[in-house]
Amino acid sequence: MERTTDTREGVGGPGEQAVLLAAGLADLAVTTVGAAFTSVRGLLRRSDTADLAAGAEQDLIARGRLALDRYATAPPAHLEVLARHVIAQRDGDGGRDGDRRRAGDGDRG
């Protein structure tokens, strides 16, 4: 198989694309993990590691609360939102539009 540096050329079928994608993801993961280990080693050498850990814990707790608030509450029912919107529009025009509809309904019967 010929190696190319241009990512648009030399890519065969879907199988080869999947292999290249997996290799790229693995390379990204190794690079990220390596950088994380370097950062952790630097943090362990600090004298205020306990304070940093306590701050990180508080940040994670706050992030957890935000995530639960975002995902745990059910969104309002779609029809409920539409009904409130219609009521707000009726109240906004003084109910005149609703009066015309009711008067027109009586003429049909």
N, CA, C and O atoms as a GROMACS GRO file, in nm:
protein
  436
    1MET      N    1   0.085  -0.116   0.000
    1MET     CA    2   0.000   0.000   0.000
    1MET      C    3   0.090   0.123   0.000
    1MET      O    4   0.191   0.127   0.070
    2GLU      N    5   0.054   0.223  -0.078
    2GLU     CA    6   0.133   0.344  -0.090
    2GLU      C    7   0.094   0.444   0.018
    2GLU      O    8  -0.025   0.466   0.043
    3ARG      N    9   0.193   0.503   0.082
    3ARG     CA   10   0.166   0.603   0.184
    3ARG      C   11   0.159   0.741   0.120
    3ARG      O   12   0.241   0.775   0.035
    4THR      N   13   0.062   0.817   0.160
    4THR     CA   14   0.050   0.955   0.111
    4THR      C   15   0.031   1.047   0.230
    4THR      O   16  -0.021   1.007   0.334
    5THR      N   17   0.074   1.172   0.212
    5THR     CA   18   0.054   1.270   0.318
    5THR      C   19  -0.074   1.349   0.296
    5THR      O   20  -0.123   1.414   0.388
    6ASP      N   21  -0.128   1.343   0.175
    6ASP     CA   22  -0.253   1.413   0.146
    6ASP      C   23  -0.368   1.324   0.191
    6ASP      O   24  -0.382   1.211   0.142
    7THR      N   25  -0.450   1.372   0.283
    7THR     CA   26  -0.556   1.289   0.340
    7THR      C   27  -0.671   1.266   0.243
    7THR      O   28  -0.752   1.176   0.265
    8ARG      N   29  -0.680   1.345   0.138
    8ARG     CA   30  -0.792   1.330   0.045
    8ARG      C   31  -0.765   1.221  -0.059
    8ARG      O   32  -0.859   1.165  -0.117
    9GLU      N   33  -0.639   1.193  -0.083
    9GLU     CA   34  -0.605   1.093  -0.185
    9GLU      C   35  -0.549   0.968  -0.119
    9GLU      O   36  -0.498   0.974  -0.007
   10GLY      N   37  -0.560   0.858  -0.185
   10GLY     CA   38  -0.501   0.734  -0.136
   10GLY      C   39  -0.587   0.662  -0.034
   10GLY      O   40  -0.544   0.560   0.021
   11VAL      N   41  -0.705   0.710  -0.008
   11VAL     CA   42  -0.794   0.643   0.087
   11VAL      C   43  -0.884   0.552   0.005
   11VAL      O   44  -0.958   0.597  -0.082
   12GLY      N   45  -0.875   0.424   0.034
   12GLY     CA   46  -0.953   0.327  -0.041
   12GLY      C   47  -1.097   0.324   0.001
   12GLY      O   48  -1.163   0.428   0.012
   13GLY      N   49  -1.146   0.205   0.024
   13GLY     CA   50  -1.287   0.187   0.057
   13GLY      C   51  -1.318   0.223   0.201
   13GLY      O   52  -1.234   0.277   0.273
   14PRO      N   53  -1.441   0.193   0.241
   14PRO     CA   54  -1.485   0.224   0.377
   14PRO      C   55  -1.404   0.153   0.485
   14PRO      O   56  -1.386   0.206   0.595
   15GLY      N   57  -1.354   0.036   0.456
   15GLY     CA   58  -1.274  -0.038   0.554
   15GLY      C   59  -1.144   0.034   0.585
   15GLY      O   60  -1.105   0.046   0.701
   16GLU      N   61  -1.078   0.082   0.481
   16GLU     CA   62  -0.954   0.154   0.503
   16GLU      C   63  -0.980   0.287   0.574
   16GLU      O   64  -0.901   0.329   0.658
   17GLN      N   65  -1.090   0.352   0.540
   17GLN     CA   66  -1.124   0.477   0.608
   17GLN      C   67  -1.150   0.453   0.756
   17GLN      O   68  -1.112   0.534   0.840
   18ALA      N   69  -1.216   0.342   0.788
   18ALA     CA   70  -1.244   0.309   0.928
   18ALA      C   71  -1.114   0.285   1.005
   18ALA      O   72  -1.100   0.329   1.119
   19VAL      N   73  -1.019   0.216   0.941
   19VAL     CA   74  -0.891   0.189   1.006
   19VAL      C   75  -0.815   0.319   1.029
   19VAL      O   76  -0.759   0.341   1.136
   20LEU      N   77  -0.814   0.407   0.929
   20LEU     CA   78  -0.745   0.534   0.944
   20LEU      C   79  -0.811   0.621   1.051
   20LEU      O   80  -0.743   0.689   1.128
   21LEU      N   81  -0.943   0.618   1.056
   21LEU     CA   82  -1.015   0.694   1.158
   21LEU      C   83  -0.981   0.640   1.297
   21LEU      O   84  -0.956   0.718   1.389
   22ALA      N   85  -0.980   0.509   1.313
   22ALA     CA   86  -0.947   0.449   1.442
   22ALA      C   87  -0.804   0.482   1.482
   22ALA      O   88  -0.777   0.509   1.599
   23ALA      N   89  -0.712   0.479   1.386
   23ALA     CA   90  -0.572   0.511   1.416
   23ALA      C   91  -0.558   0.657   1.458
   23ALA      O   92  -0.482   0.690   1.549
   24GLY      N   93  -0.632   0.745   1.391
   24GLY     CA   94  -0.628   0.886   1.427
   24GLY      C   95  -0.683   0.911   1.566
   24GLY      O   96  -0.627   0.989   1.643
   25LEU      N   97  -0.794   0.843   1.599
   25LEU     CA   98  -0.853   0.856   1.733
   25LEU      C   99  -0.758   0.801   1.840
   25LEU      O  100  -0.745   0.860   1.947
   26ALA      N  101  -0.693   0.690   1.811
   26ALA     CA  102  -0.599   0.632   1.907
   26ALA      C  103  -0.481   0.725   1.929
   26ALA      O  104  -0.436   0.742   2.042
   27ASP      N  105  -0.430   0.786   1.822
   27ASP     CA  106  -0.320   0.880   1.835
   27ASP      C  107  -0.361   1.001   1.919
   27ASP      O  108  -0.285   1.047   2.005
   28LEU      N  109  -0.480   1.050   1.895
   28LEU     CA  110  -0.531   1.164   1.973
   28LEU      C  111  -0.544   1.126   2.121
   28LEU      O  112  -0.509   1.205   2.208
   29ALA      N  113  -0.595   1.006   2.148
   29ALA     CA  114  -0.612   0.961   2.286
   29ALA      C  115  -0.477   0.949   2.356
   29ALA      O  116  -0.463   0.991   2.471
   30VAL      N  117  -0.378   0.892   2.289
   30VAL     CA  118  -0.245   0.876   2.349
   30VAL      C  119  -0.183   1.012   2.377
   30VAL      O  120  -0.123   1.032   2.483
   31THR      N  121  -0.196   1.105   2.284
   31THR     CA  122  -0.142   1.239   2.304
   31THR      C  123  -0.210   1.308   2.421
   31THR      O  124  -0.143   1.370   2.504
   32THR      N  125  -0.342   1.296   2.429
   32THR     CA  126  -0.417   1.360   2.537
   32THR      C  127  -0.382   1.299   2.673
   32THR      O  128  -0.364   1.371   2.770
   33VAL      N  129  -0.374   1.167   2.678
   33VAL     CA  130  -0.339   1.100   2.804
   33VAL      C  131  -0.197   1.137   2.846
   33VAL      O  132  -0.172   1.160   2.964
   34GLY      N  133  -0.106   1.144   2.752
   34GLY     CA  134   0.032   1.184   2.784
   34GLY      C  135   0.037   1.324   2.842
   34GLY      O  136   0.108   1.348   2.940
   35ALA      N  137  -0.036   1.415   2.782
   35ALA     CA  138  -0.040   1.553   2.833
   35ALA      C  139  -0.104   1.556   2.972
   35ALA      O  140  -0.060   1.632   3.058
   36ALA      N  141  -0.207   1.476   2.994
   36ALA     CA  142  -0.273   1.472   3.125
   36ALA      C  143  -0.177   1.420   3.231
   36ALA      O  144  -0.173   1.473   3.342
   37PHE      N  145  -0.100   1.314   3.200
   37PHE     CA  146  -0.004   1.261   3.297
   37PHE      C  147   0.103   1.364   3.330
   37PHE      O  148   0.145   1.375   3.445
   38THR      N  149   0.147   1.438   3.230
   38THR     CA  150   0.246   1.543   3.255
   38THR      C  151   0.189   1.648   3.349
   38THR      O  152   0.258   1.695   3.440
   39SER      N  153   0.065   1.686   3.327
   39SER     CA  154   0.001   1.784   3.415
   39SER      C  155  -0.015   1.731   3.556
   39SER      O  156   0.007   1.803   3.653
   40VAL      N  157  -0.055   1.605   3.569
   40VAL     CA  158  -0.073   1.544   3.702
   40VAL      C  159   0.060   1.539   3.776
   40VAL      O  160   0.065   1.569   3.895
   41ARG      N  161   0.166   1.502   3.707
   41ARG     CA  162   0.298   1.498   3.770
   41ARG      C  163   0.337   1.636   3.822
   41ARG      O  164   0.392   1.650   3.931
   42GLY      N  165   0.308   1.740   3.740
   42GLY     CA  166   0.337   1.876   3.784
   42GLY      C  167   0.256   1.916   3.905
   42GLY      O  168   0.305   1.986   3.993
   43LEU      N  169   0.130   1.873   3.909
   43LEU     CA  170   0.045   1.906   4.023
   43LEU      C  171   0.091   1.837   4.151
   43LEU      O  172   0.084   1.896   4.259
   44LEU      N  173   0.138   1.714   4.138
   44LEU     CA  174   0.181   1.639   4.257
   44LEU      C  175   0.305   1.701   4.320
   44LEU      O  176   0.329   1.681   4.439
   45ARG      N  177   0.383   1.774   4.245
   45ARG     CA  178   0.504   1.836   4.298
   45ARG      C  179   0.473   1.966   4.372
   45ARG      O  180   0.560   2.020   4.440
   46ARG      N  181   0.352   2.016   4.361
   46ARG     CA  182   0.317   2.143   4.425
   46ARG      C  183   0.292   2.122   4.574
   46ARG      O  184   0.256   2.012   4.616
   47SER      N  185   0.311   2.228   4.651
   47SER     CA  186   0.290   2.218   4.796
   47SER      C  187   0.144   2.238   4.834
   47SER      O  188   0.103   2.199   4.944
   48ASP      N  189   0.064   2.298   4.746
   48ASP     CA  190  -0.076   2.325   4.778
   48ASP      C  191  -0.170   2.226   4.708
   48ASP      O  192  -0.280   2.262   4.667
   49THR      N  193  -0.126   2.103   4.695
   49THR     CA  194  -0.204   2.001   4.626
   49THR      C  195  -0.338   1.976   4.696
   49THR      O  196  -0.439   1.957   4.628
   50ALA      N  197  -0.340   1.977   4.829
   50ALA     CA  198  -0.464   1.953   4.902
   50ALA      C  199  -0.565   2.064   4.873
   50ALA      O  200  -0.684   2.037   4.854
   51ASP      N  201  -0.519   2.188   4.868
   51ASP     CA  202  -0.609   2.299   4.836
   51ASP      C  203  -0.662   2.289   4.694
   51ASP      O  204  -0.779   2.316   4.668
   52LEU      N  205  -0.575   2.249   4.602
   52LEU     CA  206  -0.619   2.231   4.463
   52LEU      C  207  -0.723   2.120   4.453
   52LEU      O  208  -0.820   2.133   4.379
   53ALA      N  209  -0.702   2.012   4.527
   53ALA     CA  210  -0.797   1.900   4.524
   53ALA      C  211  -0.931   1.943   4.581
   53ALA      O  212  -1.036   1.906   4.528
   54ALA      N  213  -0.929   2.022   4.690
   54ALA     CA  214  -1.054   2.068   4.749
   54ALA      C  215  -1.128   2.161   4.652
   54ALA      O  216  -1.250   2.153   4.638
   55GLY      N  217  -1.054   2.248   4.587
   55GLY     CA  218  -1.116   2.336   4.488
   55GLY      C  219  -1.173   2.259   4.371
   55GLY      O  220  -1.282   2.290   4.322
   56ALA      N  221  -1.101   2.157   4.325
   56ALA     CA  222  -1.150   2.075   4.214
   56ALA      C  223  -1.276   1.999   4.256
   56ALA      O  224  -1.368   1.984   4.176
   57GLU      N  225  -1.280   1.953   4.381
   57GLU     CA  226  -1.398   1.883   4.430
   57GLU      C  227  -1.520   1.976   4.429
   57GLU      O  228  -1.628   1.937   4.387
   58GLN      N  229  -1.501   2.098   4.476
   58GLN     CA  230  -1.611   2.195   4.477
   58GLN      C  231  -1.658   2.226   4.335
   58GLN      O  232  -1.778   2.238   4.310
   59ASP      N  233  -1.563   2.239   4.244
   59ASP     CA  234  -1.599   2.264   4.104
   59ASP      C  235  -1.680   2.148   4.045
   59ASP      O  236  -1.777   2.169   3.973
   60LEU      N  237  -1.637   2.026   4.078
   60LEU     CA  238  -1.709   1.909   4.026
   60LEU      C  239  -1.849   1.899   4.085
   60LEU      O  240  -1.943   1.860   4.016
   61ILE      N  241  -1.864   1.933   4.212
   61ILE     CA  242  -1.996   1.931   4.275
   61ILE      C  243  -2.087   2.034   4.208
   61ILE      O  244  -2.203   2.005   4.178
   62ALA      N  245  -2.034   2.154   4.185
   62ALA     CA  246  -2.113   2.258   4.120
   62ALA      C  247  -2.150   2.216   3.978
   62ALA      O  248  -2.263   2.238   3.934
   63ARG      N  249  -2.056   2.156   3.907
   63ARG     CA  250  -2.084   2.109   3.771
   63ARG      C  251  -2.189   1.999   3.773
   63ARG      O  252  -2.274   1.993   3.684
   64GLY      N  253  -2.183   1.911   3.873
   64GLY     CA  254  -2.283   1.805   3.885
   64GLY      C  255  -2.422   1.861   3.910
   64GLY      O  256  -2.520   1.812   3.854
   65ARG      N  257  -2.430   1.964   3.996
   65ARG     CA  258  -2.560   2.027   4.019
   65ARG      C  259  -2.617   2.088   3.892
   65ARG      O  260  -2.735   2.072   3.861
   66LEU      N  261  -2.531   2.157   3.818
   66LEU     CA  262  -2.576   2.218   3.693
   66LEU      C  263  -2.623   2.112   3.594
   66LEU      O  264  -2.725   2.129   3.526
   67ALA      N  265  -2.548   2.001   3.586
   67ALA     CA  266  -2.587   1.895   3.493
   67ALA      C  267  -2.720   1.834   3.532
   67ALA      O  268  -2.805   1.808   3.446
   68LEU      N  269  -2.740   1.810   3.661
   68LEU     CA  270  -2.867   1.754   3.706
   68LEU      C  271  -2.982   1.851   3.681
   68LEU      O  272  -3.090   1.810   3.639
   69ASP      N  273  -2.959   1.978   3.706
   69ASP     CA  274  -3.063   2.077   3.680
   69ASP      C  275  -3.097   2.083   3.531
   69ASP      O  276  -3.213   2.100   3.494
   70ARG      N  277  -2.996   2.068   3.448
   70ARG     CA  278  -3.017   2.077   3.304
   70ARG      C  279  -3.091   1.955   3.249
   70ARG      O  280  -3.179   1.968   3.164
   71TYR      N  281  -3.054   1.837   3.298
   71TYR     CA  282  -3.107   1.715   3.237
   71TYR      C  283  -3.216   1.646   3.318
   71TYR      O  284  -3.294   1.568   3.262
   72ALA      N  285  -3.225   1.672   3.449
   72ALA     CA  286  -3.320   1.600   3.532
   72ALA      C  287  -3.461   1.657   3.522
   72ALA      O  288  -3.558   1.583   3.535
   73THR      N  289  -3.473   1.786   3.499
   73THR     CA  290  -3.606   1.845   3.490
   73THR      C  291  -3.663   1.821   3.352
   73THR      O  292  -3.596   1.840   3.251
   74ALA      N  293  -3.788   1.779   3.351
   74ALA     CA  294  -3.853   1.752   3.223
   74ALA      C  295  -3.895   1.885   3.160
   74ALA      O  296  -3.942   1.974   3.230
   75PRO      N  297  -3.879   1.898   3.031
   75PRO     CA  298  -3.923   2.020   2.965
   75PRO      C  299  -4.076   2.029   2.970
   75PRO      O  300  -4.143   1.926   2.980
   76PRO      N  301  -4.131   2.150   2.963
   76PRO     CA  302  -4.276   2.162   2.966
   76PRO      C  303  -4.339   2.095   2.844
   76PRO      O  304  -4.278   2.086   2.738
   77ALA      N  305  -4.461   2.049   2.862
   77ALA     CA  306  -4.531   1.982   2.754
   77ALA      C  307  -4.552   2.080   2.638
   77ALA      O  308  -4.583   2.197   2.659
   78HIS      N  309  -4.535   2.031   2.518
   78HIS     CA  310  -4.544   2.115   2.398
   78HIS      C  311  -4.680   2.183   2.386
   78HIS      O  312  -4.688   2.302   2.358
   79LEU      N  313  -4.786   2.108   2.407
   79LEU     CA  314  -4.920   2.166   2.396
   79LEU      C  315  -4.946   2.269   2.506
   79LEU      O  316  -5.017   2.366   2.484
   80GLU      N  317  -4.888   2.248   2.624
   80GLU     CA  318  -4.902   2.345   2.732
   80GLU      C  319  -4.836   2.478   2.692
   80GLU      O  320  -4.892   2.584   2.717
   81VAL      N  321  -4.720   2.470   2.632
   81VAL     CA  322  -4.650   2.592   2.588
   81VAL      C  323  -4.733   2.664   2.482
   81VAL      O  324  -4.746   2.786   2.486
   82LEU      N  325  -4.788   2.589   2.387
   82LEU     CA  326  -4.871   2.650   2.283
   82LEU      C  327  -4.996   2.714   2.342
   82LEU      O  328  -5.035   2.824   2.301
   83ALA      N  329  -5.060   2.648   2.438
   83ALA     CA  330  -5.181   2.703   2.500
   83ALA      C  331  -5.149   2.832   2.574
   83ALA      O  332  -5.226   2.928   2.566
   84ARG      N  333  -5.038   2.835   2.644
   84ARG     CA  334  -5.000   2.958   2.715
   84ARG      C  335  -4.970   3.070   2.616
   84ARG      O  336  -5.001   3.186   2.643
   85HIS      N  337  -4.911   3.036   2.504
   85HIS     CA  338  -4.881   3.136   2.401
   85HIS      C  339  -5.011   3.195   2.345
   85HIS      O  340  -5.021   3.316   2.326
   86VAL      N  341  -5.109   3.110   2.317
   86VAL     CA  342  -5.237   3.158   2.264
   86VAL      C  343  -5.308   3.246   2.367
   86VAL      O  344  -5.364   3.350   2.331
   87ILE      N  345  -5.306   3.205   2.493
   87ILE     CA  346  -5.369   3.285   2.598
   87ILE      C  347  -5.301   3.421   2.610
   87ILE      O  348  -5.368   3.523   2.626
   88ALA      N  349  -5.169   3.422   2.602
   88ALA     CA  350  -5.097   3.548   2.610
   88ALA      C  351  -5.130   3.639   2.493
   88ALA      O  352  -5.141   3.760   2.510
   89GLN      N  353  -5.146   3.581   2.374
   89GLN     CA  354  -5.184   3.663   2.257
   89GLN      C  355  -5.324   3.719   2.273
   89GLN      O  356  -5.348   3.835   2.240
   90ARG      N  357  -5.416   3.639   2.323
   90ARG     CA  358  -5.554   3.687   2.344
   90ARG      C  359  -5.556   3.800   2.446
   90ARG      O  360  -5.624   3.901   2.428
   91ASP      N  361  -5.481   3.782   2.553
   91ASP     CA  362  -5.475   3.885   2.656
   91ASP      C  363  -5.408   4.011   2.603
   91ASP      O  364  -5.439   4.122   2.647
   92GLY      N  365  -5.318   3.994   2.511
   92GLY     CA  366  -5.246   4.107   2.454
   92GLY      C  367  -5.333   4.194   2.364
   92GLY      O  368  -5.310   4.315   2.356
   93ASP      N  369  -5.433   4.137   2.296
   93ASP     CA  370  -5.519   4.218   2.208
   93ASP      C  371  -5.650   4.252   2.276
   93ASP      O  372  -5.745   4.293   2.209
   94GLY      N  373  -5.658   4.236   2.407
   94GLY     CA  374  -5.778   4.273   2.482
   94GLY      C  375  -5.892   4.177   2.464
   94GLY      O  376  -6.005   4.209   2.500
   95GLY      N  377  -5.868   4.060   2.409
   95GLY     CA  378  -5.974   3.962   2.391
   95GLY      C  379  -6.061   3.988   2.270
   95GLY      O  380  -6.157   3.914   2.247
   96ARG      N  381  -6.031   4.091   2.192
   96ARG     CA  382  -6.116   4.125   2.077
   96ARG      C  383  -6.117   4.015   1.973
   96ARG      O  384  -6.221   3.983   1.916
   97ASP      N  385  -6.001   3.956   1.949
   97ASP     CA  386  -5.993   3.850   1.849
   97ASP      C  387  -6.077   3.730   1.891
   97ASP      O  388  -6.145   3.670   1.808
   98GLY      N  389  -6.074   3.696   2.018
   98GLY     CA  390  -6.155   3.586   2.068
   98GLY      C  391  -6.303   3.616   2.058
   98GLY      O  392  -6.383   3.527   2.032
   99ASP      N  393  -6.342   3.744   2.080
   99ASP     CA  394  -6.483   3.783   2.070
   99ASP      C  395  -6.533   3.768   1.927
   99ASP      O  396  -6.645   3.722   1.905
  100ARG      N  397  -6.451   3.806   1.830
  100ARG     CA  398  -6.492   3.794   1.689
  100ARG      C  399  -6.512   3.648   1.652
  100ARG      O  400  -6.606   3.614   1.579
  101ARG      N  401  -6.425   3.562   1.702
  101ARG     CA  402  -6.439   3.420   1.670
  101ARG      C  403  -6.568   3.365   1.729
  101ARG      O  404  -6.639   3.288   1.663
  102ARG      N  405  -6.599   3.402   1.852
  102ARG     CA  406  -6.720   3.351   1.915
  102ARG      C  407  -6.844   3.405   1.845
  102ARG      O  408  -6.942   3.333   1.829
  103ALA      N  409  -6.842   3.530   1.804
  103ALA     CA  410  -6.956   3.588   1.733
  103ALA      C  411  -6.973   3.521   1.598
  103ALA      O  412  -7.086   3.496   1.555
  104GLY      N  413  -6.863   3.492   1.530
  104GLY     CA  414  -6.870   3.426   1.400
  104GLY      C  415  -6.921   3.283   1.412
  104GLY      O  416  -6.989   3.234   1.323
  105ASP      N  417  -6.887   3.217   1.521
  105ASP     CA  418  -6.932   3.079   1.541
  105ASP      C  419  -7.082   3.075   1.557
  105ASP      O  420  -7.145   2.978   1.513
  106GLY      N  421  -7.143   3.176   1.618
  106GLY     CA  422  -7.287   3.178   1.638
  106GLY      C  423  -7.361   3.200   1.506
  106GLY      O  424  -7.474   3.154   1.492
  107ASP      N  425  -7.300   3.269   1.410
  107ASP     CA  426  -7.364   3.296   1.282
  107ASP      C  427  -7.371   3.170   1.195
  107ASP      O  428  -7.459   3.160   1.110
  108ARG      N  429  -7.281   3.076   1.215
  108ARG     CA  430  -7.277   2.957   1.130
  108ARG      C  431  -7.394   2.864   1.160
  108ARG      O  432  -7.448   2.803   1.068
  109GLY      N  433  -7.432   2.852   1.285
  109GLY     CA  434  -7.527   2.752   1.328
  109GLY      C  435  -7.664   2.780   1.288
  109GLY      O  436  -7.754   2.702   1.318
   0.00000   0.00000   0.00000
